[in-house]
Amino acid sequence: NFMIMRNEAKDPEIRRNQQLILGPWDHGTIGKSKVGDVDFGPEAVFDANAANLEWYDRVLKQAPAAQAKPLVPVRYFVRGDNQWREAENWPPTGFEPKPFYLRSGGRANTASGDGRLSMEPPSGEEAADAFRSDPDDPVPACPVTETRPLHAAIWAPVDQSPLAGRDDVLVYQTEDLAKPLTFAGNLSAKLHVSADTADADWVVRLVDVRPDGFAQNLAVGIQRGRYRDSLLDPKPLEPGKIYEMEIDLGPCAATIAAGHRLRVDISGGYFPLFDRNPNTIEGVDTGKTAVATEKVHHSAVHLSRIILPCETR
């Protein structure tokens, strides 16, 4: 883990020789420009083998020529701008966390619903949004097409617009942006949620919606209800009780262009990227499943939001 080694390693030399390269690729496309449905342009082409060998020469061989070159601690690719930036650490400086609040009149289901993503928090009560999560009909991580089977490209950026037509997906989006929005760092969401089952998942996806409707997934995170407090001490949900859950969406750097929309999708699954939750506390080996009615609460008391590290300049 770059951040742990960079900040906590006891040996200064170890801290100094850490390097992070954050590209737009998925597991099988490192160094390529085309990833999933998106071509990030020639700047995304990267010789990973050459970078590895250069680092080996510097750290393992301690070759004078390699050590004479300055080591850039962090290089990260900003999707949308499709350009590389450099930083001394991760998360980079020049960005501040900004909350985007989930708002609706209680019907945020599908992109045709009334879900909104706003920088203004609710000032009073708002109706919660609800959806049914069926383990036997999970939201697919990669929308199936004639040329793309269920198991393909689950990590890659692919068009998410078919998922926004499902009633078991809550959709919150901005209006068309008047100016570009750039963020870089570690993304998170804080949700106030409830369910009528002993367990349930909440999956949060950040999406860039183009004017032509193409919806590119940028980041994703999940929280399984039973592990809300500890991975080692799972506890069932109390049906109907409202819990605040923080969901880690991982590192991300992107620019949402003017005219695009920023969108947050929430569902109870994202299969097969995440295994299906039977929504029971017994576990998958029992074969027992339950359809969960899950809710996302948003009001002046329950401020459900996604937090993005936005550029300050």
N, C-alpha and C positions, 0 to 999 in steps of 0.2 A: 504494500500500500504506500503510494508515493507520499501522501501527507504525513502518515505516521513516521516513515523513515526520515523524511526531510525535517520534521519538527522534533522528533523524540529520540532518534538514534544517539547513543552516547558518544560515538566517535565523530568528531567534526569532519573528518575526511569522508566518512560514509554519508553524512548529511550533504556535503558539498557535491558529491558525485551522483546524486539522484537526478533523474530526468523523466519528465512526463511529456508524452506526445499524444494529444487528444485529437483524433481525426474523425471524419464523418462516417467511418466504415462500420460494418458489422463483423462478426467473427470470421467469415470466410472471404471478405473482400478487402482486406487491409492493403492499402496502397493503390486501389483502383478508383477511378472517377465515377463509375456507375455503381450505385448501391441500391438494390431493390428497384423501385420505380423512378428513382431520382438520379440525374447526372449532375454531379457537383462541379464539373468543369475541370480543366487541365491542372488547376492549382491543387486539386485533391490527389493527384498522382504522386505517389511517395514510395521511395525505395527503402523498405523496412530492413532488408538484409544489410544494405550499406550502412544504415544508421546503427544497427546492432554491432556490426564489425567495428565501426568507429568508436563506439562506446567500449567494446572489449579491448581495443587497442589502448584506449585511455586508462581504463580501470584495471584490467587484468594484466595486460602486457606492460602497462605504464610506459608506453612508447613516447619518447620526448616530442616527436612531431605531433602526435595526437594530443598530448597534454598541453602543448603550446596553443592549441585552438581554444577559444572561449567556449565554455559549455553553457548553452541556454537552458536553464532549469525547466521551463515550461514553454511548449509550443502548442497552441490550440487553434483549431479550425472553426471559424464562425460560419455556420450554415446560413444560407440566405445571401450574405456578402460573398461567401465562397472564397475567403481569404484567410491566411494564417496570421496569428498574432503571437507575440512573445511576452512572457511574464517571469517574474522572479519566484513566484510561488503560486499555489492553487489553494483557494480561489484567487483570481487576479485582483489587483487593486483597481480602483476607478469604478466600482460597481457597488450599489447599495440595495438592500432588500426592500422590495415594494410588494404590498399585498394587493391581490386582485380578488374581489369578493364574489362569491356565488350568490346570485339573486334570481328570484322568479316569483310567480304568483302561484306556485304549487304544481306546475305542469311543465317541467323541464325535459320531459321525455321526448327524444328525437330532436333533430335539428329544426323541426317545425314547431317545437314547443316554445315556451316563454322564458327559457333560461337565459340569463345574462351574466356576463363577466364584467364587473364594474370596479373602478377604483374608489367608489363611494360605498361605505359600509351601510347596512340596513340601520335605520333609526328607530325601528319598532318591530312589531311582529310580522312575520311572513310565513305563509304556508310551506310546510316541508315538502320536498319532492320524494316520491316513492317509486320503486320499480320492483319487479319480481325476478329473482335470480334462480334459474332452473339448472341444476347440474347436468341434466340430460340434454339441455339445449344451450350450451355455454356460448358466450360471445367469443367469436374466433379472433385470435391475435392477428391473423392475416386473412382478410376477406378472400374467399375462394372465387376464382374465376376459371374460365375454360382452360387457360394456360398455366394456372397456378394452383396446385393441389393444396390440401389442408395443411400439410406439414412444411410447406416451402416458405423461406424468407421471413421467418417469424421475428427476427431481430431487425430486419432491414426497414427503411422508410418506404412504406407502400400506401396507396390511397385508402384512407380510412373512411371516406364518405359513405360507403355502403353500411358501415356500422351505425352511423348516425341516424339511420332510418329504423333502427330497432327500438321497440318500446321499452326494452330492458337496459337502455343506455340513456343516462342523463347528459344533456348537452348545454354547456354554458359558453357563450361567445360574446366577444366585443362587437361593436359596430366596425365598419371598415376604418382602419387606422388612418389618421390624417398625416402622420409622419412615422418614419421607421422606429421600431422598438428593438434595441439590442440588449441582450442579457448574457452573462457568462458567470458560471459558478455552480454551486450546489443547490438544486431545486428541491422544494418541499411543499407539501399541502397539509393544512390543518382542517380537519373535518369534524363536525359534530354529527354523529350517526346513531342509528338504532336499527334493530332487526327483531323479527318475531321468532327467530330460531336460536338454538344454542350456539351456533357459530355461523359466520358469514365472512366473505371477502369484500373489500372495497378496493377497486383498481382505478387509479387516476392516470389519465393520459393527457399530455400537452400536445396540441395540434396547431399547425400553421395552415390556414385555409386560404387558398389562392382565389383570385377573382373568378377563375373558370370553374371553381368548385372542388378542385383537387385538394385533398386534406392530408398533409404530410405529418406523420407522427414524429415528435421530437424527443419525448421522454416519457417514461412510464414507471409507476411504482405501485406497490400493493401492500395492504395490511390485512392479515388474517385475524379475525376478531379474537380468537382464543389466545393469540400471542401478543395482545395489545400491550401488556405490561412486561412480559418476559418470554423468551424462547424456551427457557428451561422449566417454566411453571405455567403451563397453559390453564386458562380458566374459561368456563363457558360464559357466554353472554347472558345477561338477564333480559328476557324478552321485553321490549318496549323501553328499556332504560337508554338514556342518551349518553354516549361516550364521546369524549374528545380524543381523536386519533391523529397522530402526526405520521405522514407518509413520505418516505424518502424517494424522490424521483431521480436521484443521482446527478452526476455532473453533466452540464450541457452548455453550449455556446451557440447562439443563433441570433439572427436579425429577422424580425417580422417586417416585411416591406410595407410601405404606404399602400393602402388599398387592399391589403390582406386583413384577415381576421385572426385574432388569437382565440383559441378554443380549449376548453377543458371538457373531456368526456369521463364519465364515471360509470362503472359497471360492477357487477358481482363476479366477473370472471374475465379471463383473457387467455383462452386455451388455444394451443398447447404451450404457450410461453410460460404460463403458470398452471400447475396442476389444478384440476377441478376440486372445489370444496364441496363435500356432500351436505354441508350446512348442518351437520350433526356433530356432536362431541365425541361419538364413538370411534370415528375414523373410517377410512375408505375400505378397510378389510372386512367390515361387516356387511357391505353391500347396501346399507340403508342410506337413503337420501331424502332430502326435504327441500321443497321450494320455499325460498326465503323471500319475504317482503322486507326490503331494505329501504331505509329513509336517510336522506341528507337534510339536516336542519340548518336553517340560516335565518338569523334575526339579530337584533341588537344584543341579545344575550349569547346567542350561538353564532359566532362569526366564522363561518366556514370560508376558507380562502386558500388560494395558492400563492406562494411567495417566490418571487423571481428576483435575482440579483441584477438590477437594471443599471445600464451605463449612466453615469452622473453628468457627463459633459454634454 
